[in-house]
């Protein structure tokens, strides 16, 4: 009899605990919330070498928002080369080869450029097309589409093959740095939380170039 009672007690106790791999129903929501909140903590910080190379390049932007580049986290690395080929536009020599440093950000060798702040002029409520133009290869490709909640504010060339785009995303409340390596066809996305910010660097940059009303 005592043996039977012990067996029944073990069965009852076992039923009180979740099976291996199961989450107690009352904790599913809490656990999912905890995972979302801790997601940022799992993203690696920007590497020290990368940070030291980008910091002087992005100094004006970082200073404007009082940001520390060492606190940015790597959100992901992508291959932008293949997708970029899908969004190429016909090269128009009369348009593309016209030197316009006020409206475009040129590479040190002046043979490539990003259409910033030019892209701000044609910006629609749907978003902003950021394009990379290669004058030697006669190519015009869209490398990024910033949706209605995001604004790419400036481009900074590190050398003729590498550049960075900086953006502000009001929808996700975050700042971002996109680092492009043209030779590798690689794009790294670094982000940082941007609580209570309303942007503003794009307008300042355009004002410094002599544009108004944007």
VEXZA-324428 format. One record per residue: residue in one letter; chain; x, y, z of N, C-alpha, C in turn; residue number from 1. Coordinates in Angstrom, 1 decimal, always signed. Atoms other than C-alpha are relative to their C-alpha. Layout:
<rs>
[A, A, [X, Y, Z], [X, Y, Z], [X, Y, Z], NUM]
...
</rs>
This chain:
<rs>
[X, A, [+0.8, -1.2, +0.0], [+0.0, +0.0, +0.0], [+0.9, +1.3, +0.0], 1]
[X, A, [-0.9, -1.2, +0.0], [+2.8, +2.4, +0.9], [+0.7, +0.2, -1.3], 2]
[X, A, [-0.6, -0.1, +1.3], [+4.5, +1.5, -2.4], [-0.9, +0.7, -1.0], 3]
[X, A, [+1.0, -0.6, +0.9], [+1.4, +2.4, -4.3], [-0.2, +1.5, +0.2], 4]
[X, A, [+0.1, -1.4, -0.4], [+1.1, +5.7, -2.4], [+1.2, +0.8, -0.5], 5]
[X, A, [-1.2, -0.7, +0.5], [+4.7, +6.6, -3.3], [-0.1, +0.2, -1.5], 6]
[X, A, [+0.1, -0.1, +1.5], [+4.1, +5.9, -7.0], [-1.0, +1.1, -0.4], 7]
[X, A, [+1.0, -1.1, +0.3], [+1.0, +8.1, -7.0], [+0.5, +1.4, +0.3], 8]
[X, A, [-0.6, -1.3, -0.4], [+2.9, +10.9, -5.2], [+1.0, +0.4, -1.1], 9]
[X, A, [-0.9, -0.4, +1.1], [+5.6, +10.8, -7.9], [-0.7, +0.4, -1.2], 10]
[X, A, [+0.7, -0.4, +1.2], [+3.1, +10.9, -10.7], [-0.6, +1.4, +0.2], 11]
[X, A, [+0.6, -1.3, -0.3], [+1.4, +13.9, -9.1], [+1.0, +1.1, -0.1], 12]
[X, A, [-1.1, -1.0, +0.0], [+4.7, +15.8, -8.6], [+0.5, +0.2, -1.4], 13]
[X, A, [-0.5, -0.1, +1.4], [+5.8, +15.0, -12.2], [-0.9, +0.9, -0.8], 14]
[X, A, [+1.0, -0.7, +0.8], [+2.6, +16.5, -13.5], [+0.0, +1.5, +0.3], 15]
[X, A, [+0.0, -1.4, -0.3], [+3.3, +19.8, -11.8], [+1.1, +0.8, -0.7], 16]
[X, A, [-1.1, -0.6, +0.7], [+6.4, +20.5, -13.9], [-0.1, -0.1, -1.5], 17]
[X, A, [+0.1, +0.1, +1.5], [+6.6, +21.3, -17.6], [+1.0, -1.1, -0.5], 18]
[X, A, [-0.9, +1.0, +0.7], [+8.1, +18.6, -19.9], [+1.2, +0.7, -0.5], 19]
[X, A, [-1.3, -0.6, +0.5], [+11.6, +19.1, -21.1], [-0.3, +0.7, -1.3], 20]
[X, A, [+0.2, -0.8, +1.3], [+11.6, +21.8, -23.8], [-1.2, +0.9, +0.0], 21]
[X, A, [+1.3, -0.7, +0.0], [+8.2, +23.2, -22.8], [+0.2, +1.3, +0.9], 22]
[X, A, [+0.1, -1.2, -0.8], [+7.6, +26.7, -21.5], [-1.3, +0.1, +0.7], 23]
[X, A, [+1.3, -0.1, -0.8], [+5.0, +27.1, -18.7], [-0.9, +1.1, -0.7], 24]
[X, A, [+0.8, -1.0, +0.7], [+2.0, +28.9, -20.4], [+0.0, +1.4, +0.6], 25]
[X, A, [+0.0, -1.3, -0.6], [+2.0, +31.7, -17.9], [+1.2, +0.8, -0.2], 26]
[X, A, [-1.2, -0.7, +0.2], [+5.5, +32.6, -18.8], [+0.4, +0.3, -1.5], 27]
[X, A, [-0.3, -0.2, +1.4], [+5.3, +32.6, -22.6], [+0.2, +1.4, -0.4], 28]
[X, A, [-0.1, -1.5, +0.4], [+4.5, +36.3, -23.0], [+1.2, +0.7, +0.7], 29]
[X, A, [-1.0, -0.6, -0.7], [+6.9, +37.3, -20.3], [+1.4, -0.4, -0.6], 30]
[X, A, [-1.3, +0.4, +0.6], [+9.7, +35.2, -21.8], [+0.3, +0.7, -1.3], 31]
[X, A, [-0.2, -0.6, +1.3], [+9.1, +36.6, -25.3], [+0.4, +1.5, +0.2], 32]
[X, A, [-0.3, -1.4, -0.2], [+9.2, +40.1, -23.9], [+1.4, +0.1, +0.5], 33]
[X, A, [-1.4, -0.1, -0.4], [+12.4, +39.4, -22.1], [+1.0, -0.2, -1.1], 34]
[X, A, [-0.9, +0.3, +1.2], [+13.9, +38.0, -25.3], [+0.2, +1.2, -0.9], 35]
[X, A, [-0.1, -1.3, +0.8], [+13.0, +41.2, -27.2], [+0.8, +1.0, +0.7], 36]
[X, A, [-0.7, -1.1, -0.8], [+14.3, +43.4, -24.4], [+1.5, -0.3, +0.0], 37]
[X, A, [-1.4, +0.4, -0.1], [+17.6, +41.4, -24.3], [+0.7, -0.2, -1.4], 38]
[X, A, [-0.5, +0.2, +1.4], [+18.0, +41.2, -28.1], [+1.2, +0.9, -0.2], 39]
[X, A, [-1.1, -0.9, +0.2], [+20.2, +44.3, -28.1], [+1.3, -0.5, +0.7], 40]
[X, A, [-1.2, +0.4, -0.7], [+22.5, +42.8, -25.5], [+0.7, -1.1, -0.7], 41]
[X, A, [-0.6, +1.1, +0.7], [+23.2, +39.9, -27.8], [+0.8, +0.5, -1.2], 42]
[X, A, [-0.7, -0.5, +1.1], [+24.4, +42.1, -30.6], [+1.3, +0.5, +0.4], 43]
[X, A, [-1.3, -0.4, -0.4], [+28.1, +42.7, -30.6], [+0.2, +1.5, -0.2], 44]
[X, A, [-0.4, -1.4, +0.2], [+29.5, +46.2, -30.2], [+0.9, +0.1, -1.2], 45]
[X, A, [-0.8, -0.2, +1.1], [+31.3, +47.7, -33.1], [+1.5, -0.3, +0.4], 46]
[X, A, [-1.4, +0.3, -0.3], [+34.9, +46.5, -33.3], [+0.8, +1.3, +0.2], 47]
[X, A, [-0.8, -1.2, -0.4], [+37.5, +48.9, -31.8], [+0.7, +0.6, -1.2], 48]
[X, A, [-0.7, -0.5, +1.2], [+39.4, +49.1, -35.1], [-0.9, +0.8, -0.9], 49]
[X, A, [+1.0, -0.6, +0.9], [+36.3, +49.9, -37.1], [-0.4, +1.4, +0.6], 50]
[X, A, [+0.5, -1.2, -0.7], [+35.2, +52.5, -34.5], [+1.1, +1.1, -0.1], 51]
[X, A, [-1.0, -1.1, +0.0], [+38.6, +54.3, -34.5], [+0.2, +0.5, -1.4], 52]
[X, A, [-0.1, -0.5, +1.4], [+38.6, +54.5, -38.3], [-1.2, +0.9, -0.4], 53]
[X, A, [+1.2, -0.8, +0.3], [+35.0, +55.8, -38.5], [-0.2, +1.2, +0.8], 54]
[X, A, [+0.3, -1.1, -0.9], [+35.0, +58.2, -35.6], [+0.4, +1.3, -0.6], 55]
[X, A, [-0.3, -1.3, +0.6], [+37.0, +61.0, -37.3], [-0.8, +0.3, -1.2], 56]
[X, A, [+0.7, -0.2, +1.2], [+35.1, +60.5, -40.5], [-1.4, +0.5, +0.3], 57]
[X, A, [+1.4, -0.3, -0.4], [+31.7, +60.8, -38.8], [-0.1, +1.1, +1.1], 58]
[X, A, [-0.1, -0.9, -1.2], [+32.8, +63.4, -36.2], [-1.1, +1.0, +0.0], 59]
[X, A, [+1.0, -1.0, +0.0], [+30.3, +66.1, -37.3], [-1.4, -0.5, +0.4], 60]
[X, A, [+1.3, +0.6, -0.3], [+27.3, +63.8, -37.2], [+0.0, -0.5, +1.4], 61]
[X, A, [-0.1, +0.5, -1.3], [+28.4, +62.1, -34.0], [-0.2, +1.2, +1.1], 62]
[X, A, [+0.0, -1.1, -0.9], [+28.9, +65.5, -32.3], [-1.4, +0.7, +0.0], 63]
[X, A, [+1.3, -0.7, +0.0], [+25.6, +66.9, -33.5], [-1.0, -0.7, +0.9], 64]
[X, A, [+0.9, +0.7, -0.8], [+23.7, +64.1, -31.8], [+0.6, -0.5, +1.4], 65]
[X, A, [-0.7, +0.4, -1.3], [+26.2, +63.7, -28.9], [+0.1, -1.5, +0.1], 66]
[X, A, [+0.0, +1.4, +0.0], [+26.8, +60.1, -29.8], [+1.5, -0.5, +0.2], 67]
[X, A, [-1.3, +0.7, -0.2], [+29.7, +57.7, -28.8], [+0.0, -1.2, -0.9], 68]
[X, A, [+0.0, +1.1, +1.0], [+30.5, +55.5, -31.7], [+0.3, -1.4, +0.6], 69]
[X, A, [-0.4, +1.3, -0.6], [+31.9, +52.8, -29.4], [-1.2, -0.7, +0.6], 70]
[X, A, [+1.2, +0.6, -0.6], [+28.3, +52.2, -28.1], [-0.9, -0.6, -1.1], 71]
[X, A, [+0.8, +0.5, +1.1], [+27.0, +51.3, -31.6], [+0.1, -1.6, +0.0], 72]
[X, A, [+0.0, +1.5, +0.1], [+26.1, +47.6, -32.1], [-0.3, -0.5, -1.4], 73]
[X, A, [+0.2, +0.5, +1.3], [+26.3, +45.5, -35.2], [-1.3, -0.8, -0.1], 74]
[X, A, [+1.3, +0.6, +0.2], [+22.8, +44.6, -36.3], [+0.0, -1.0, -1.1], 75]
[X, A, [-0.1, +1.0, +1.0], [+23.9, +42.6, -39.3], [+0.9, +0.4, -1.1], 76]
[X, A, [-0.9, -0.2, +1.2], [+26.1, +42.2, -42.4], [-0.7, -0.6, -1.2], 77]
[X, A, [+0.7, +0.4, +1.1], [+24.6, +41.9, -45.8], [+0.8, +0.1, -1.3], 78]
[X, A, [-0.6, -0.1, +1.3], [+25.6, +41.3, -49.4], [-0.9, +0.9, -0.9], 79]
[X, A, [+0.8, -1.0, +0.7], [+24.4, +44.4, -51.2], [+0.2, -0.1, -1.5], 80]
[X, A, [-0.4, +0.0, +1.4], [+26.1, +43.7, -54.6], [-1.0, -0.6, -0.9], 81]
[X, A, [+1.0, +0.7, +0.8], [+23.6, +41.2, -55.9], [-1.3, +0.7, -0.1], 82]
[X, A, [+1.3, -0.7, +0.0], [+20.5, +43.1, -54.9], [+0.1, +1.3, -0.7], 83]
[X, A, [-0.2, -1.3, +0.7], [+22.0, +46.3, -56.2], [-0.1, -0.1, -1.5], 84]
[X, A, [+0.1, +0.2, +1.5], [+22.2, +44.9, -59.7], [-1.4, -0.1, -0.5], 85]
[X, A, [+1.5, +0.1, +0.3], [+18.4, +44.4, -59.6], [-0.6, +1.4, -0.1], 86]
[X, A, [+0.6, -1.3, -0.1], [+17.9, +48.1, -59.1], [+0.9, +1.1, -0.7], 87]
[X, A, [-0.8, -0.9, +0.8], [+20.1, +49.6, -61.8], [-0.9, +0.9, -0.8], 88]
[X, A, [+0.7, -1.0, +0.9], [+19.0, +52.7, -63.8], [+0.9, +0.3, -1.2], 89]
[X, A, [-0.7, -0.4, +1.2], [+20.0, +53.7, -67.3], [+1.0, +1.2, +0.3], 90]
[X, A, [-1.0, -1.0, -0.2], [+23.2, +55.7, -67.2], [-0.2, +1.1, -1.1], 91]
[X, A, [+0.2, -1.1, +0.8], [+22.7, +59.2, -68.6], [+1.2, +0.9, +0.1], 92]
[X, A, [-1.3, -0.7, -0.1], [+26.1, +60.8, -69.3], [-0.3, +1.5, +0.2], 93]
[X, A, [+0.2, -1.4, -0.1], [+24.6, +64.3, -69.6], [-0.4, +0.4, +1.4], 94]
[X, A, [+0.4, -0.2, -1.4], [+23.1, +64.0, -66.1], [+1.1, -0.4, +1.0], 95]
[X, A, [-0.9, +0.6, -1.0], [+25.5, +61.8, -64.3], [+1.4, +0.6, +0.0], 96]
[X, A, [-1.4, -0.4, +0.1], [+28.8, +63.2, -65.5], [+0.1, +1.5, +0.3], 97]
[X, A, [+0.0, -1.4, -0.4], [+27.8, +66.8, -64.6], [+0.5, +0.1, +1.4], 98]
[X, A, [-0.6, -0.1, -1.4], [+30.0, +67.7, -61.6], [-0.8, +0.9, +0.8], 99]
[X, A, [+0.9, -0.8, -0.9], [+27.7, +68.9, -58.8], [+0.3, -0.4, +1.5], 100]
[X, A, [-0.4, +0.3, -1.4], [+29.5, +68.8, -55.4], [-0.9, +0.5, +1.1], 101]
[X, A, [+1.0, -0.5, -0.9], [+26.8, +70.8, -53.7], [-1.1, -1.1, +0.3], 102]
[X, A, [+1.2, +0.9, -0.1], [+24.1, +68.1, -54.4], [+0.4, -1.5, +0.1], 103]
[X, A, [-0.5, +1.3, -0.1], [+26.3, +65.0, -54.4], [+1.2, -0.2, +0.9], 104]
[X, A, [-1.2, +0.3, -0.8], [+28.9, +63.3, -52.2], [+0.9, -0.8, -0.8], 105]
[X, A, [-0.9, +0.7, +0.9], [+31.9, +62.4, -54.3], [+1.1, -0.8, +0.8], 106]
[X, A, [-1.1, +0.8, -0.5], [+34.6, +59.8, -53.6], [+1.2, +0.9, -0.2], 107]
[X, A, [-1.3, -0.8, +0.1], [+38.2, +61.2, -53.1], [+0.4, +0.1, -1.5], 108]
[X, A, [-0.4, +0.0, +1.4], [+38.9, +60.3, -56.8], [-1.0, +0.6, -0.9], 109]
[X, A, [+1.1, -0.6, +0.8], [+35.7, +61.9, -58.0], [-0.6, -0.8, -1.1], 110]
[X, A, [+0.5, +0.8, +1.0], [+34.8, +58.9, -60.1], [-1.2, -0.8, +0.5], 111]
[X, A, [+1.2, +0.6, -0.6], [+32.0, +57.7, -57.8], [-0.7, +1.0, +0.8], 112]
[X, A, [+0.7, -0.9, -0.9], [+29.3, +59.5, -55.9], [-1.3, -0.6, +0.5], 113]
[X, A, [+1.3, +0.4, -0.6], [+26.3, +59.1, -53.7], [-0.9, +1.2, -0.2], 114]
[X, A, [+0.9, -1.1, +0.3], [+23.2, +61.2, -54.5], [-0.6, +0.6, +1.2], 115]
[X, A, [+0.4, -0.7, -1.2], [+23.1, +63.0, -51.2], [+0.8, +1.4, +0.0], 116]
[X, A, [+1.4, -0.1, -0.4], [+21.8, +65.6, -50.4], [-1.0, +0.0, -1.1], 117]
[X, A, [+0.9, -0.1, +1.2], [+20.3, +65.4, -53.9], [-1.3, -0.9, +0.2], 118]
[X, A, [+1.2, +0.9, -0.2], [+18.0, +62.5, -52.8], [-1.1, +0.6, +0.8], 119]
[X, A, [+1.0, -0.7, -0.9], [+16.3, +64.8, -50.3], [-1.0, +0.8, -0.8], 120]
[X, A, [+0.9, -0.8, +0.9], [+14.9, +66.9, -53.2], [-1.2, -0.8, -0.5], 121]
[X, A, [+1.0, +0.8, +0.6], [+13.0, +64.1, -54.7], [-0.7, -1.0, +1.0], 122]
[X, A, [+0.6, +0.9, -1.1], [+12.0, +62.4, -51.4], [-1.5, +0.1, +0.0], 123]
[X, A, [+1.4, +0.1, -0.1], [+8.4, +61.3, -51.3], [-0.4, -0.5, +1.3], 124]
[X, A, [+0.6, +0.5, -1.3], [+6.1, +60.3, -48.5], [+0.3, -1.5, +0.2], 125]
[X, A, [-0.2, +1.4, -0.1], [+6.9, +56.7, -49.4], [+1.5, -0.3, +0.4], 126]
[X, A, [-1.4, +0.3, -0.4], [+10.7, +57.0, -48.9], [+1.0, +0.7, -0.8], 127]
[X, A, [-1.2, -0.7, +0.6], [+14.1, +58.0, -50.2], [+0.9, -1.1, -0.6], 128]
[X, A, [-0.9, +0.9, +0.8], [+16.2, +56.3, -52.9], [+1.4, +0.5, +0.1], 129]
[X, A, [-1.4, -0.3, -0.1], [+19.9, +56.3, -52.2], [+0.8, -0.8, -1.1], 130]
[X, A, [-0.6, +0.7, +1.2], [+22.0, +55.6, -55.3], [+1.5, +0.3, +0.0], 131]
[X, A, [-1.4, +0.0, +0.2], [+25.6, +54.9, -56.0], [+0.3, +0.1, -1.5], 132]
[X, A, [-0.3, -0.2, +1.4], [+26.9, +56.2, -59.4], [+1.5, -0.3, -0.2], 133]
[X, A, [-1.4, +0.3, +0.4], [+30.1, +54.8, -60.9], [+0.2, +0.6, -1.4], 134]
[X, A, [-0.2, -0.7, +1.3], [+31.3, +57.1, -63.7], [+0.9, -0.8, -0.9], 135]
[X, A, [-0.8, +0.8, +0.9], [+33.9, +54.7, -65.0], [-0.7, -1.2, -0.6], 136]
[X, A, [+0.8, +1.2, +0.4], [+31.6, +51.7, -65.2], [-1.3, +0.4, -0.6], 137]
[X, A, [+1.3, -0.5, +0.5], [+28.7, +53.9, -66.2], [-1.2, -0.7, +0.5], 138]
[X, A, [+1.1, +0.6, -0.7], [+26.4, +52.5, -63.6], [-0.6, +0.9, +1.0], 139]
[X, A, [+0.7, -0.7, -1.0], [+23.7, +54.0, -61.5], [-0.9, -1.0, +0.7], 140]
[X, A, [+0.8, +1.0, -0.7], [+22.3, +51.6, -58.9], [-0.5, +0.5, +1.4], 141]
[X, A, [+0.6, -0.4, -1.3], [+20.0, +52.0, -55.9], [+0.6, -1.0, +1.0], 142]
[X, A, [-0.6, +0.8, -1.1], [+21.9, +50.7, -52.8], [-0.8, -0.1, +1.2], 143]
[X, A, [+0.8, -0.1, -1.3], [+19.3, +51.6, -50.2], [-1.3, +0.7, -0.3], 144]
[X, A, [+1.3, -0.7, +0.1], [+15.6, +52.5, -50.0], [-0.4, +0.3, +1.5], 145]
[X, A, [+0.4, -0.4, -1.3], [+14.8, +54.4, -46.8], [-1.5, +0.3, +0.1], 146]
[X, A, [+1.5, -0.2, -0.1], [+11.1, +54.1, -45.8], [-0.4, +1.3, +0.6], 147]
[X, A, [+0.5, -1.3, -0.5], [+8.9, +56.8, -44.6], [+0.4, +0.4, +1.4], 148]
[X, A, [-0.4, -0.3, -1.4], [+10.1, +56.5, -41.0], [+1.5, +0.3, +0.1], 149]
[X, A, [-1.5, -0.1, +0.0], [+13.8, +56.7, -41.9], [+0.5, +1.1, -0.9], 150]
[X, A, [-0.6, -1.0, +0.9], [+16.0, +59.4, -43.3], [+1.5, -0.2, +0.0], 151]
[X, A, [-1.4, +0.0, +0.1], [+19.5, +59.0, -44.6], [+0.5, +1.4, +0.0], 152]
[X, A, [-0.3, -1.4, -0.2], [+21.2, +62.2, -43.5], [+1.3, +0.4, -0.7], 153]
[X, A, [-1.3, -0.4, +0.6], [+24.7, +62.1, -45.0], [+0.8, -1.2, -0.5], 154]
[X, A, [-0.9, +1.0, +0.4], [+27.3, +60.1, -46.8], [+1.5, +0.5, +0.2], 155]
[X, A, [-1.4, -0.3, -0.2], [+31.0, +60.0, -45.9], [+0.9, -1.1, -0.6], 156]
[X, A, [-0.9, +0.9, +0.6], [+33.7, +58.5, -48.0], [+1.3, -0.3, +0.8], 157]
[X, A, [-1.2, +0.4, -0.8], [+36.5, +56.6, -46.2], [+1.2, -0.1, -1.0], 158]
[X, A, [-1.0, +0.0, +1.1], [+38.4, +56.0, -49.5], [-0.8, -0.2, -1.3], 159]
[X, A, [+0.7, +0.2, +1.2], [+37.5, +55.3, -53.1], [-0.9, -1.2, -0.1], 160]
[X, A, [+0.8, +1.2, +0.0], [+36.0, +51.9, -52.3], [-0.9, -0.2, +1.2], 161]
[X, A, [+0.8, +0.1, -1.2], [+34.5, +52.4, -48.9], [-0.7, +1.3, +0.4], 162]
[X, A, [+0.7, -1.2, -0.4], [+31.9, +54.8, -47.6], [-1.0, -0.4, +1.1], 163]
[X, A, [+1.0, +0.2, -1.0], [+29.4, +55.2, -44.8], [-1.2, +0.9, -0.2], 164]
[X, A, [+1.3, -0.8, +0.0], [+25.7, +56.4, -44.8], [-0.4, +0.0, +1.5], 165]
[X, A, [+0.5, -0.1, -1.4], [+24.3, +57.7, -41.5], [-1.5, +0.4, -0.1], 166]
[X, A, [+1.4, -0.2, +0.1], [+20.6, +57.7, -40.8], [-0.6, +0.1, +1.3], 167]
[X, A, [+0.8, -0.1, -1.2], [+17.9, +58.5, -38.3], [-1.3, -0.7, -0.3], 168]
[X, A, [+1.3, +0.7, +0.2], [+14.9, +56.2, -37.9], [-1.0, +0.3, +1.1], 169]
[X, A, [+1.0, -0.4, -1.0], [+12.0, +57.8, -36.1], [-1.0, -1.1, +0.4], 170]
[X, A, [+1.0, +1.1, -0.3], [+9.8, +54.7, -36.3], [+0.6, -0.9, +1.0], 171]
[X, A, [-0.7, +0.9, -1.0], [+12.3, +52.5, -34.4], [+0.8, +0.8, +1.0], 172]
[X, A, [-0.7, -0.9, -1.0], [+13.8, +55.5, -32.5], [+1.5, -0.5, +0.1], 173]
[X, A, [-1.4, +0.4, +0.0], [+17.4, +54.7, -33.5], [+0.8, +0.8, -1.0], 174]
[X, A, [-1.0, -0.5, +1.0], [+20.5, +56.1, -35.2], [+0.6, -1.2, -0.6], 175]
[X, A, [-0.7, +1.1, +0.7], [+22.3, +54.0, -37.7], [+1.1, +0.4, -0.9], 176]
[X, A, [-1.2, -0.2, +0.9], [+25.6, +53.7, -39.6], [+0.1, -1.2, -0.9], 177]
[X, A, [-0.2, +1.1, +1.0], [+25.8, +51.7, -42.8], [+1.3, +0.2, -0.6], 178]
[X, A, [-1.4, -0.1, +0.6], [+29.3, +50.9, -43.9], [+0.1, -0.9, -1.2], 179]
[X, A, [+0.0, +0.7, +1.3], [+29.7, +49.9, -47.5], [+1.5, -0.3, -0.5], 180]
[X, A, [-1.3, +0.4, +0.6], [+32.7, +48.0, -49.0], [-0.3, -0.4, -1.4], 181]
[X, A, [+0.4, +0.3, +1.4], [+32.3, +48.2, -52.8], [+0.7, -1.2, -0.5], 182]
[X, A, [-0.7, +1.1, +0.5], [+35.0, +45.7, -53.6], [-0.5, -1.4, +0.5], 183]
[X, A, [+0.5, +1.2, -0.6], [+33.6, +43.1, -51.2], [-1.5, -0.2, -0.3], 184]
[X, A, [+1.4, +0.0, +0.2], [+30.0, +44.0, -52.0], [-0.7, -0.2, +1.3], 185]
[X, A, [+0.5, +0.2, -1.3], [+29.4, +44.1, -48.3], [-0.5, +1.2, +0.7], 186]
[X, A, [+0.5, -1.1, -0.7], [+27.3, +46.3, -46.1], [-0.2, -0.4, +1.5], 187]
[X, A, [+0.1, +0.3, -1.4], [+27.5, +46.4, -42.3], [-1.0, +1.1, +0.6], 188]
[X, A, [+1.0, -0.9, -0.5], [+24.6, +47.9, -40.3], [+0.2, +0.1, +1.5], 189]
[X, A, [-0.2, -0.3, -1.4], [+25.4, +49.5, -36.9], [-1.1, +0.9, +0.5], 190]
[X, A, [+1.2, -0.8, -0.5], [+22.6, +50.9, -34.7], [+0.2, +0.4, +1.5], 191]
[X, A, [+0.1, -0.4, -1.4], [+22.0, +52.7, -31.4], [-1.3, +0.7, +0.3], 192]
[X, A, [+1.3, -0.5, -0.3], [+18.9, +53.7, -29.6], [+0.0, +1.6, +0.0], 193]
[X, A, [+0.1, -1.4, +0.2], [+17.7, +57.3, -30.2], [-1.2, +0.6, +0.7], 194]
[X, A, [+1.2, -0.5, -0.8], [+15.2, +58.2, -27.5], [-0.1, +1.5, +0.0], 195]
[X, A, [+0.3, -1.4, -0.1], [+13.6, +61.6, -27.7], [+0.7, +0.9, -1.0], 196]
[X, A, [-0.7, -0.8, +1.1], [+15.4, +62.7, -30.9], [-1.0, +0.3, -1.1], 197]
[X, A, [+0.8, -0.4, +1.1], [+13.8, +64.5, -33.8], [+0.8, +0.1, -1.3], 198]
[X, A, [-0.9, -0.1, +1.2], [+16.7, +64.3, -36.3], [+0.4, +1.5, -0.1], 199]
[X, A, [-0.4, -1.3, +0.3], [+17.9, +67.5, -37.9], [+1.3, +0.2, -0.7], 200]
[X, A, [-1.3, -0.1, +0.6], [+21.3, +66.8, -39.2], [+0.0, +0.2, -1.5], 201]
[X, A, [+0.2, -0.1, +1.4], [+20.1, +66.5, -42.8], [-0.2, +1.5, -0.4], 202]
[X, A, [+0.3, -1.4, +0.3], [+18.7, +70.0, -42.7], [+1.2, +0.9, +0.2], 203]
[X, A, [-1.3, -0.8, -0.2], [+21.9, +71.4, -41.2], [+0.9, -0.1, -1.1], 204]
[X, A, [-1.0, +0.2, +1.1], [+24.0, +69.8, -43.9], [-0.4, +0.7, -1.3], 205]
[X, A, [+0.5, -0.7, +1.2], [+21.8, +71.2, -46.6], [+0.2, +1.5, +0.1], 206]
[X, A, [-0.2, -1.4, -0.2], [+21.9, +74.6, -45.1], [+1.5, +0.4, -0.2], 207]
[X, A, [-1.4, -0.3, +0.1], [+25.7, +74.5, -45.0], [+0.4, -0.1, -1.5], 208]
[X, A, [-0.3, +0.1, +1.4], [+25.7, +73.6, -48.7], [-0.7, +1.1, -0.8], 209]
[X, A, [+0.7, -1.1, +0.7], [+23.5, +76.6, -49.5], [-1.4, -0.2, -0.4], 210]
[X, A, [+1.4, +0.3, +0.3], [+20.1, +74.9, -49.8], [-0.9, +0.5, +1.1], 211]
[X, A, [+1.0, -0.3, -1.1], [+17.0, +76.0, -47.9], [-1.3, -0.5, -0.4], 212]
[X, A, [+1.4, +0.5, +0.2], [+13.4, +75.0, -47.5], [-0.2, -1.5, +0.1], 213]
[X, A, [+0.1, +1.5, -0.2], [+14.1, +71.3, -46.8], [+0.3, -0.3, +1.4], 214]
</rs>
